[in-house]
Amino acid sequence: MATPCAKDIVASISHIGSLPQTLAAVLKVINNPNSGADEIANVISRDISLTSLVLRMVNSISAGRRRKVTKISEAVVVMGLNSIKVMTLSSSVFGLVSDKQLLQKCNIKRVWRHMIETAANARSIATSIKYREPEEAFVAGILHDMGIVLMMLHYREKYLELIQKMKDDHKGILNTEKEIFGLTHTEVGAEMAIDWKLPPSLAHVAMNHHSIDAGIIIPDDAILNDIIALADRLSTEPFDEYYPDLEENIIFIQSAGKRLGLDSIEINRIRKESVMESIRLAEYLELDIGDVLEILTEANNKLAGLYFSLEKIYLEKQKLQEMINEAPQNEAVASA
């Protein structure tokens, strides 16, 4: 039996292999420049759970208002088109996996947490560097690892074996996927974005977010990919040993930050604030990403690990520089 390609995997997941109906309708009306709040509200109102989500969120973020927002058309005006687009997409994506057996065997909470943390990090990075569309970065963050979800649904038990193999072999996600399946979640995620007829920039990010030098020709796409690549590395990994080399990880973060014009102080600020933002977003979405205390503890441990690795790299460089500086003196003594 031939190894399936990315297109085969996307097509095989019938309930996820095409753009969810509500999301498709909302994106269509939002992307129409002639659409007003009433048209958008009409589409959202057809979905009870999305209607509830939008009203709950708009009233949460507008707590200072004298009265509650009860109409979707008003919510669209208050939240803005980009926020409505983000909430619709997030609601659709996180509702895709309903297989209870699979959820029990895999820590899906951590996968969701990684995606929502990446989205929160991405929006903060985009805002900090004054990227033209921070909400686009948020959407790209939500979608960047959807290939993992599709592969989990397609391969099921075999993908759970991959998660264990990563722990045992310390080879990282891409190498392990390639070894077992002959393709990676980045290929599957890019195919999903194409199948859903999402903007090409999102397909680029799905394919290339593990690299900051992916040879992307369009400048804006390259910047967006760098944003997601950095946001991804700052987030809690979806699985243990996702990025097994801690020192390589910190060097990657430094390089990505430099490309985006961010220093270590700003990167640390973004990381800390985005953890709390992801917790708030999960509450809005009624998404279980785990115990809050455990999330904060793990986030602090990750920061400590990054600091330790950074200090180690600095000391090694300092030692190497001292050896280089001493070399001419030693040569001079020897020749004398």
N, C-alpha and C positions, 0 to 999 in steps of 0.2 A: 504493500500500500504506500502510495507516494506521500511524502511529507507535505502537510497543508501549507499554503502560502498565507500571507496576512489577509488577503481578500477572502479566502476560504473561511478563515476563523471568524471574521466579521459577519459573513453571510450565514454562518452556522448558528449564531446566537440570535434566534428569531425575535426574542423580546427586547434585544438590545442592539441588534444589527442595523436598525434604521432609526432615524431621528424621532424621538417621542412626539406624538401627535400634538400635544399642547405646546411643547417647545417649538415645534416647527411653525405652528400657527402664530405664536407670539413673535418669533424672530421675523417672520414674513411681514407682519403688520408694523413692527418697530422699524424695520429697515426700509419701509415705504415712507419717503419724506412727506407724503400727503396725509399720513395717518395722524389723527388727533388722539387725545386722551380717551375719548368715548369709544373709539374703535379698538384701542388696546385693551381698555377695561372690559369690553364685550367679550373678547377672546379669553382673557384671564377668568372671567366669571363663569365660563363653561366648565372649569375645573374647580371642584369644591375645595380640595386640599390646597391648591395653589392660592385660591381666594383667601382662605383662612391664614395661610402663611404670610401673604402680602399685608393683610390687615394687621396681623399680630406684629409684624416687623415695623410697619410704619408707625404704629402707636408706641412701640418700644423706643424708637429713635426720636420720637416727637413727644416725649413725656411732658414737656413744658406747655403743650397746647392746651387751650381752655376746654376743648371737647375732643372726644375720640373721633378718629376717622372711621366712617362706616361704609363709605362708598369707594369702590375700586377706582373710579374715575378720579376721585380726589387723591387717592393714594398714589396714582401715577404722577399727578402734578407735584405732590409733596416729595416723593422719592426720586423722581426723574427717570428718564427712559433707561439710562445705563444701569441703574440699580435694579429696576424691574427685570431687565434682561439677565442680570447676574443671578437674581433670586430664582427666576424661572429655570435657568440652566442648572443651578445648584440643586434645586428641588428634584429636577428630573434625573440628574446623575446619581444622587445619593439614594434614590428610590429604585434603582435598577436591579440591585441584588436582593432578592427576597427568598432565596433558597436557604431554608433554616438549617438543613444538614451541612451545607457548605459553610455557613456562618459559624456553626459550632466547632468545626474542624480548623477553621482559619481565623486568626485574630483580625477580622475585618474592621474592627474599631480603629486599629492602628493604621490600616490602609486609608480609611476615611480621614483620620487625623493628619496623616502625611499630606494628603491632597488639600485639605482645608488650610493647614499651616503654610504650605507652599503658596496657596492663593493669597493668604494674608501677607506673607513676606513679599510676594511679588508686587502687590498693590503698594505696600510701603516703600519698596525700592523704587518703583515707578514714580511715586509722588516725590521722593527725595531727589531724584535726578531730573525731575520735571519732564518725564516722558509724556508724549502727547495724549495718551489715553490710559490712565491707571486702571480703569475697569476692564480694559482689554487684557491687561496683565493678570488681573484677578481671574478672569475666565480661562486664560491660558494655564494658570496655576491649577485650577480645578480639573482641567482636562489632560494635563501633561502625562499622567500615568494611567489613563483609562485603558491603555493596552494591557496593563497588569490585570485589571478586572475582567477584560474579555478573555484573556488566556486562562485565568482561574476558572471561568465559567465553561470554557471549551475543554480544557484538559483535566479539570477537577482533581482527582486523586494524584495524578502525575505532577500537577503543579505544586501540590502540597509536598511531594517528594523533593521537588526543586528547592523549596524553602528550607528543608532540612539539609539538603546537599550544600547550600550556601553556607550554613553554619559549620558544616564539617570541613569543607574544602577552602573556605576563605577566598573565593575567586571573584566575588561580586556578582551582581544581578545579570549584567549583559553577557559575561563570559559563560555563566552557568546556563542561562537560557539558550544561548547559541549551541552549547555542547549537547544539551538534552533535546531541544526542539528544532534546531537548525535555523531559528529566527528569534527575534527579540520583541519585547513589549513595545519598543519604540516604533518598529515597523507596523505592528498591529494598531497602535494608537494613531499613527499617521493615516493608515487606511481607513480607520473609523472616522476621522475628521473629514476625509475626502468623501466617504459614503454619506455622511450627514450634511454634506455640502456647506461646511463651515469655511470661513475665510482661509486662504492658503497659508497665512501666517501661523495659524493654529496647527496645521499639519506639519509645518516646518519645526515648530517647537516640540511637538510630540515625537518627531523623528530625531531631533538633534540636541535635546536639553541636557544630555550627559557630556556635552562638549562645549567649550567656549571659542573654538576655532573650527567651526563646521563648514567653512567655505560658503556661507550663505551670501548670495550676491546682493539682495535688496537690503540697504542699510537699516531701515526700520525693523525688518524681520530679524536681522542680526542682533540689534539692540534688545528686541523682545526676547530672543533666545538667550542672550546673556542674562537678562533679568530672571528668567525662569531657571536657568542653570544655577545661578547663585541662590535663588529662593529655595530650590530643591535641596541644595547642600546644607542650608541653614535649618531645614526642617528635620523633625524626628523621622528616621527611616521607617518605611512600611514593614520591613523585615530586618531581623538581625543579620549582620554582615552584608548589608545592602551595598555599603561602601566600606570594605574591610580595612583599608589603609588610612589610618587617622592622619598621618603626616601628609599623605597625598591629598587628603580632603582639605586640610588647612591651607596647603599651597594653592589648591584650586580656588578656594574662597578668596584668598589674597589676590590671585590673578584676575578673577571675575570682578572683584571689587575695584581693582585698578582700572580695568577696562571701562567700568561704569563711572569712574570718578568718585568712588566711595572709600573713605578711610576706615580703619578698624573700629574707631569709636562709633561712627555712624552705623556700621554693620552690626555691632553689638547692640546698639539702641534698637535698631529694626528688629533684630532677633528677639529681644526681651519683650518689646511691645506687641509683636505679632503673636506671641504665645497667648497672651491674654485676649487679643482680638479674635484668635481662632476659637477660643473657648466661648466667647460671646456669640460668634457666628454659629457655632454648633448649637447653642441654646435657641437661637432664632429659628434654625432649621429643624429643631427637635431631633438632632443627630447625636447619637451616643458615640463619643470618641474616647470614652474611658473616664476613670475617676480623676477629678480635677487635681487633687493633691498629688496623685501619681504622675500626672502630666507635668505639673510644675517641678516636681522633684527630678524627673527625667530630663526636663529642659535645663535645669540648673547643672545636672551632671554632664550634659552635653557641652554646655558652655565651659565648664571646668576642664573637660577633656580637650577642648579646642585651645584654651589658654595654656594648658600644660604642654600640648604639642607645639604650639607657637614658641613657647619659652625654650623648649628643647632644640627646635630648629635654629633659633637665635643663638643659643650657646654653641651649637655645632659650627655655625657660620663664623662666630667670633673666634673659636679655636682654630679653624682653618685659616682665617685671616692672620692670626698670630703666627702660625707656622710659615705662612707665605712671607710675612714681614721679617721673620728670623732667618729665613733661608739665605739671603745675600750676606748677612753677617757671618753665618757659619762657613759659607764659601770663602769669604775673605780671610777668616782665621785659618782655614785649611791651606790656602795658597801661600800664606805667610810662613 
